[in-house]
Amino acid sequence: MTTNINAAVPDNHFFGDVCKFFDHAATFTKHDAGLLDQIKSCNSVYRFRFPIRKGNGFEVIDAWRVEHSHHQSPTKGGIRYSEMVNEDEVMALAALMTYKCAIVNVPFGGAKGGIRINPKNYTVGELENITRRYTVELIKKNFIGPSIDVPAPDYGSGEREMSWIADTYATMNPGQLDAMGAVTGKPIALQGIAGRREATGRGVAIAIRECVSVGEDMLKLGLTAGISGKKVIVQGLGNVGYHSAKFLTEFGALIVGLCEFEGAIYNADGLDIEAVFQHRKATGSILGYPGAIEFKNSMEGLEQPCDILVPAALENQITIENITRIQAKIIAEGANGPTTPEAEAVFYQNGGLIIPDMYANAGGVTVSYFEWLKNLSHVAFGRMNRRFEENSNLNLVNMVEGITGVALNSAQRSSIIKGASELELVNSGLEDTMIRSYHEIRETFINTQGIDTLRTAAFVGAINKIAVSYQNLGVWP
Ligand code: GLU
C-alpha cells in the first residue's frame, strides 16, 4: 500500500495558524521585517520515503523531519507516529518547538519529525524496522546528532522507539562519546532521566496551579484564587492527559470530566483518574465507568461545566464551531495547537483566558534538556554531591540538637538530612522553569500596551529572545 506524499493539502492550515499568531505578536516588537521573516520560516524541511517489508510484500512509508530554526544548536523536538501526519503539521509543530524552547530558556532550536503510520496496524518488529530505517535516513542527511538535531517522543511514540533510535545512532557512529545525547526520552536503563515520562503532564499541572494562584487575575475571571477544588475537564488520557490529571488531583483540583476517542465521561463530584485509567485498560473504553454521565460524542465532553479545560490530545479541537459552548473560564493547552486563532479571539472576548501550548506543555522539552545535559556530562544528577550534602546536613542537625537540647525523631532527621535524588533535582528544575516562565509571560501581558492574550505575550518574549540570538550570532545587525 502506498499513500499520497503530496501532503501539503490546501485546507491544512496549522502552520498558517502558527504564523498568524506570530505575525500578530510581531506587531508588538520592533524588529526588522527581514529578521522576523527569518525567525518565522522553516529553515529545513526533509521529506522522504522508504520501503519496509510487510507481510509478503513491501510498503512505502512517508516521513518528515523539519528543522524550523538554527538560531541555537542542536534543534529539538519529538517524532509523531500517526496516519494523520502531513508536512504542514510537522512544520507547525517544529515552529512551536522553537518558540517553546525560547519561552522556557532551553537553548535549542525547534524541530519535529513525523512518520505517517498508525502504529496499531504494525507488529513490534515492523515498528522497530520503521524506526531504525527512519533513523538511518536522518543520519544519511545529517539530520540527527547530539549537536545537530535531537529527537524525542511525541504523539504515538515513547521510550521504546527512542531506545531503537539511540541504538541505531550509536551503531552507525561507533566511538562517538556523546552518542546517547542524539535522542531524549530514552528509558532510564539506556541513559534516560528520572521524571521525563511524566514531565509534560507535571509541567501542565504546575502551569495551571501557577496561573490560578494569582488572585487578581482570577477575580477578573470570576474565580477564586488557588487550585484547591477547581473543576477540570481533560481531553486525552495519553501520557500528557493522564499525568496532567494525576498531578492536578495531587495539587487539590477535581477532575470532573475525561474525553477520549470512544466518548466522554463526566461527574460533577469528581472522577478517580487512576480508577478510570484502570477501567479503560480492562475494558478498552472510558465509557461504562461507574457513576459517570456518558457522551458517545467525545466533543460534547468538552462543553460540560468546569473551571478549567485541558485539551491534551491533538490540534484543532477548539474551533469557531464549538468555542461558544465551552463553559470553562481557563483553557490550558496540554496539546500543541488545540485552539484555532479565531476561537481564541472569541474566548477572550467572552472573558476567558488561555494558557498557551508553547508554554503549558514545555515541561517535556525542559526535562529533555536535562537528559541531554546528563548524556553530555556522563554523570547522573546528584551523584557527586548527594553524600556530601547528607553529611553536611547531618553535622548541622547534630550541632543544633546539641545546642538546643531538642532531639528530632528519626522521620524528622531523615527528611532534613536526605540529599537530593536525580528525580527530585529534575522536578525542582522543572517546577522552577514553569513558575519563572509563567511570570515572565504574565509580566509581558500586563506591561505591553494593547496586548490581547497570554499567547501573544509568550510569542513576543520568544521572538525577542530569538532575535537576540541571531544578533549574537552576527547574522543580523
Ligand atoms: N514532543 C514533545 C513536545 O512537543 C517533547 C519534545 C522534546 O522533548 O524534545 O514538546
Residues whose N, C-alpha, C, O or C-beta is under 5 A from the ligand:
A	BS01	LIG	K76 G77 G78 V150 A152 P153 D154 N361 G364 V365 S368
